[in-house]
Amino acid sequence: MKISEKKREKILEQILALLYSVFPKPLFTSHIAQEIARDEEFIKKLLLELKNKKLVIEIKKNPKGICYLKRSRWKISDVVYQTYKKHQDFI
């Protein structure tokens, strides 16, 4: 099943809004997928797309510095956070 570009953009906005709401805490892909009620693989694909646009940062190590084998945590970049914050303050 193909998803329209408009709906895809809405889901990308939901991901960014969720990551903004918990900033600076990074979230696992599975938690993001659960919150947005979408498939993990689909969300991972969208997160990688956002990473390529430099809107989110992928964290592949736990707080102790040990690399995750199969998981990633995500947070929005500081630049995106500041942009969202200015926009929220403006409203």
Rosetta blueprint (number, residue, H / E / L):
1 M L
2 K L
3 I L
4 S L
5 E H
6 K H
7 K H
8 R H
9 E H
10 K H
11 I H
12 L H
13 E H
14 Q H
15 I H
16 L H
17 A H
18 L H
19 L H
20 Y H
21 S H
22 V L
23 F L
24 P L
25 K L
26 P L
27 L E
28 F E
29 T H
30 S H
31 H H
32 I H
33 A H
34 Q H
35 E H
36 I H
37 A L
38 R L
39 D L
40 E H
41 E H
42 F H
43 I H
44 K H
45 K H
46 L H
47 L H
48 L H
49 E H
50 L H
51 K H
52 N H
53 K L
54 K L
55 L L
56 V E
57 I E
58 E E
59 I E
60 K L
61 K E
62 N L
63 P L
64 K L
65 G L
66 I L
67 C E
68 Y L
69 L L
70 K L
71 R L
72 S L
73 R E
74 W E
75 K E
76 I E
77 S L
78 D H
79 V H
80 V H
81 Y H
82 Q H
83 T H
84 Y H
85 K H
86 K H
87 H H
88 Q H
89 D H
90 F H
91 I L
